[in-house]
Amino acid sequence: MFNAYTPTRVLFGAGQLANLHEQTLPGSRAMVVISNGKSGRTVLPQLQEQLNLANTESTVFDKIQPNPLKQTVMDGAAFCRDNDCDFIIALGGGSVMDASKIIAMMATNDGDLWDYVNSGTGKGVPRQNKALPVVAITTTAGTGSEVDPWGVISNPETHEKIGIGGSDDLFPVLAVVDAELMLTVPPNFTAYQGFDALFHSVEGYISLAANPLSDMYALTAIKNISSNLAETVTNGANIEAREAVAFGNTLSGYVMVVGCTTSEHSLEHAMSAYHPELPHGAGLIMISKAYFTHFIKAGVCDERFVAMARAMGYTAAKEPMDFIAALDKMQQDCGVADLKMSEYGFEIEEFWMLAKNARATMGGLFAADRVQLNDADCVDIFKAAYR
C-alpha cells in the first residue's frame, strides 16, 4: 500500500536553469530567497536574467541561516507582504528551500509560526489560507526539499528543530535541479549533504512506511549516491558525478513523500537544535553506524540491510553488518569517518536531554521504526557514537 502524490514539475539536468523563462511561472512578482552567505549570490544574476526574459519582477530576501530560524521566517513573511510578492523562488540548498516553503505559508496567514506547529510547544492551530506558490532552484544535493512539502525550522528560544508543513499546498510547483549550480560546493559540505540524501533513502528503506514505490526510489538513490559521492568530494568539477548524486538526492526527496524517514533524523535534529553550528549531514554521519547497528542487532529486516549493501557496491553481501562495512568505507572515501561530536561541544551528560528533545519535537518519526526506541536506547546510540 502507498499514497503517492508528487505534483512538482522537475527540470532536471546540467544547464536547465537556462530554460526557466520558458516555464509558466505562478505569478508576476517573485520574492527570491537566498542564504546569508555567498552561494546564492553567485547564481542570482543567472536567475534574474531568466526572470527578465519571463517579464517577471523580483526582489531579494537574503537572510536565511544554515539552520533557518523561526524569526527569520517571520521576517521573510513580512518582507513578502510588504513587497506585494505573489510567489516565492527558493535559490539555494535545503535550508533556503525549507525556509521558503514556510515563509510562503506565513505570508498568507496571521499570527506566529509556532501557532501552526503540530508538535513540541506548537499550538497546532489549523491554517486559514493556502501558502503562496514556491519555485525551488537547488544549488546543493542534500535534502530533496525541492520535491517535498516540508520545511525544518529551529526555534532557539525553546531548543526545538521541527519539520513543519506536509500539506499539498507546500509542494513546490516547479523545481530546477541543475548540477552546474553545484560545482562550487566545498568538499566537506558536498559530503555532508550527500550523506543526508543517502540517509533519507536508507531510513526510508528500513522504515515501517516502506512500500514498493519508495523501495524503487530508495535503492536507486542509494546506488547513485554511494557510487558517486566520493568522486564529487575529491573532484567537485566532475559534472557527471555531481548529476548522479543530484539524481539520487531528488529520488530521496520522493522517498520522503511516498514513504517516511525514521528516528535517526529526530535524534540529529535534537543535536543541531542545541548545537546549531553542527551541519545536519555531519550530525547524521556521526551517529549513523551506531544507529543502524542498533537495528541490525535487533534482527529486523536483515534482507533489507543486505540489499542496501549490495546497492552500495558490496555485491557479495550476505550479512546485515555488510551494510555497516559499506557505510564505513563510503565515509572513509569521503573523508568524514573521523567526525567527532566532542569537537562540536557535545558532552555525554547531554544525551538524556537530547533523547527527550528528539521525541518531544519529532516523535512522529519514532513511530516509523521497526523496533521502538525508548529514551535509554537513544542514549545508548549517542554513547556508542560519541568520540
Protein Blocks (a to p, Z undefined) as FASTA:
>chain_A
ZZdddfbccdedehklmmmmmpccfbfbdcddddfblmlmmmmmmmmmmmmmnopacddd
dfbcfbdcfklmmmmmmmmmmnopabdcdeddfklmmmmmmmmmmmmcgcjfklmpcghj
bnhiacfbdcdddddddfbdfkommmccbdcdddfknopacdeejiaklpcfbdcddfkl
mmmgcfklmmmmmmmmmmmmmmmmmmmkbcfklmmmmmmmmmmmmmmmmmmmmmmmlmkl
mmmmmmmmmmmmmmmmmmccdfklmmmmmmmmmmmmbcfklmmmmmmmmmmmmmmmnopa
klmmmmmmmmnopambcbfklmmmmmmmmmmmnopmmgcfklnopafklmmmmmmmmmmm
mmmmmmmpmbdcdfklmmmmmmmmpZZ
